[in-house]
Amino acid sequence: MSRFLVGNDLSLLGRFRESVEWLKPLMEDLADSIDYAMAIGVIGILGYNYNCLEEYHDALDLCTKAMAKFEGIFTGEAPEFFPLYTVIGDALWGLNKPKEALIWSKKAFLGSQKIYGATHSKTLLKMGILASHYAALNDFKKAYDLQEQSVNCMKETLGADHPMTISSESYLVNIISQRKRNLFLRKKVIGRRRMLLQKMNTQLGDKDWLTLECQLALAQDYVACGSLEKAKVIEEQWVEVMIQEFGQDDKRTLEGIAALALTKKLITARKVLYWWVPRRFLK
């Protein structure tokens, strides 16, 4: 049990590779166990970690094999399988199969709604995942409606400052950002994202992965609006923290370093192209 808790905590902290290393031996130990719920729980977290590491084939293979192994043990609507449905959906999404992903995320959401109820936290989380898959299909209205409903329910049941509520609200802002591609509308998103980031810093801490994810999204919003200098400052801070917390070889760190390099190139190019514009206007 202690290995499971450590592996789960590492996953929540965004340390997905470390979580995998903790949980794989436990999965092997449970291979012949009759504690089926624990075995499926470990597989679900492992699959989630693989998806976060973009190892989608591993996640898909792990969960489909687990379902084949355990499907005769459970009868009716088995809630133990709902996390596996979600992992399979996310893996298919990562493999550029959004329509297939939507089928599985719907299955997870509707099953959870039936077993736990419409306002249960597990159902609301799956509603958010379903929303993200609609967004991947460019159905932003449906994605926004679902995610907004999820956030509002979480505020009522868990409170506005609960980590799950804050996380869901962050994904809602992501959807709004995708919808509002117009430059001036995009700037309105920045105000909401900054308020959310401030809340995350207070409630979760500035080194929490969810906070860092929101911070990088804010930098990307600034880039989209042409506020390159502001984006550069945020990206420099982000990269520094990521190196300290996750290491320079972490894929997310490397992607952030590449984004920072691109922002610097854009700043240089803009200075060359618009040399005649006073610098105070090139922010």
Residue pairs with C-beta under 8 A, 6 or more apart in sequence:
3 22
3 23
3 25
3 26
4 23
4 26
4 38
4 41
4 42
6 22
7 19
7 22
7 23
7 26
7 42
7 45
8 19
8 45
10 16
10 18
10 19
10 22
11 19
11 45
11 48
11 49
11 52
13 208
13 209
14 52
14 208
14 209
14 210
14 212
14 246
15 246
16 49
16 52
16 53
17 49
17 53
19 45
19 49
20 46
20 49
20 50
20 53
23 42
23 45
23 46
23 49
24 46
26 42
27 39
27 42
27 43
27 46
30 38
30 39
30 42
31 39
33 39
36 70
36 73
36 74
36 80
37 80
39 66
39 70
40 66
40 70
40 80
40 81
40 83
40 84
41 80
41 83
43 62
43 63
43 66
43 84
44 63
44 83
44 84
44 86
44 87
46 59
46 62
47 59
47 62
47 63
47 83
47 84
47 87
47 88
47 91
48 59
48 83
48 86
48 87
48 90
50 56
50 58
50 59
50 62
50 87
50 91
51 59
51 87
51 90
51 91
51 94
53 251
54 94
54 251
56 90
56 91
56 92
56 94
56 95
57 91
57 95
59 87
59 88
59 90
59 91
59 94
60 88
60 91
60 92
60 95
62 87
63 84
63 87
63 88
63 91
64 88
66 84
67 81
67 84
70 80
70 81
74 80
74 81
77 111
77 114
77 115
79 111
79 112
79 115
79 116
81 111
82 108
82 111
82 112
82 115
82 122
82 126
83 108
85 104
85 105
85 107
85 108
85 111
86 104
86 105
86 108
86 126
86 129
88 104
89 101
89 102
89 103
89 104
89 105
89 107
89 108
89 129
89 133
90 101
90 105
90 129
91 101
92 98
92 100
92 101
92 104
93 101
93 132
93 133
93 136
98 133
98 136
98 137
99 137
101 133
101 136
102 130
102 133
102 134
102 137
105 126
105 129
105 130
105 133
106 130
108 126
108 129
108 130
109 123
109 126
109 127
109 129
109 130
112 120
112 122
112 123
112 126
113 123
116 122
116 123
117 123
118 153
119 153
119 156
119 157
121 154
121 157
121 158
121 164
124 150
124 153
124 154
124 157
124 164
124 168
125 150
125 164
125 168
127 146
127 147
127 149
127 150
128 146
128 147
128 150
128 168
128 171
130 146
131 142
131 143
131 144
131 146
131 147
131 150
131 171
131 175
132 143
132 147
132 171
132 175
134 140
134 142
134 143
134 146
135 143
135 174
135 175
135 178
140 175
140 178
140 179
143 175
144 172
144 175
144 176
144 179
147 168
147 171
147 172
147 175
148 172
150 168
150 172
151 165
151 168
151 169
151 172
154 162
154 164
154 165
154 168
155 165
158 164
158 165
159 165
161 199
161 203
163 203
163 204
163 210
166 196
166 199
166 200
166 203
166 204
166 210
167 210
169 196
170 196
170 200
170 210
170 213
170 214
170 217
173 189
173 192
173 193
173 196
173 217
174 217
176 189
176 192
177 186
177 189
177 193
177 217
177 221
180 186
180 188
180 189
183 224
183 225
183 226
186 221
186 224
186 225
187 225
189 221
190 218
190 221
190 222
190 225
193 214
193 217
193 218
193 221
194 218
196 214
197 211
197 214
197 215
197 218
200 208
200 210
200 211
200 214
201 211
204 210
204 211
205 211
206 241
207 241
207 244
207 245
212 238
212 241
212 242
212 245
215 234
215 237
215 238
216 234
216 235
216 238
216 256
216 259
218 234
219 230
219 231
219 234
219 235
219 238
219 259
219 263
220 231
220 259
222 228
222 230
222 231
222 234
223 231
223 263
223 266
227 283
228 263
228 266
228 267
228 270
228 282
228 283
229 267
229 282
229 283
230 283
231 263
232 260
232 263
232 264
232 267
235 256
235 259
235 260
235 263
236 260
238 256
239 253
239 256
239 257
239 260
242 250
242 252
242 253
242 256
243 253
246 252
246 253
247 253
248 254
270 282
271 279
271 282
274 282
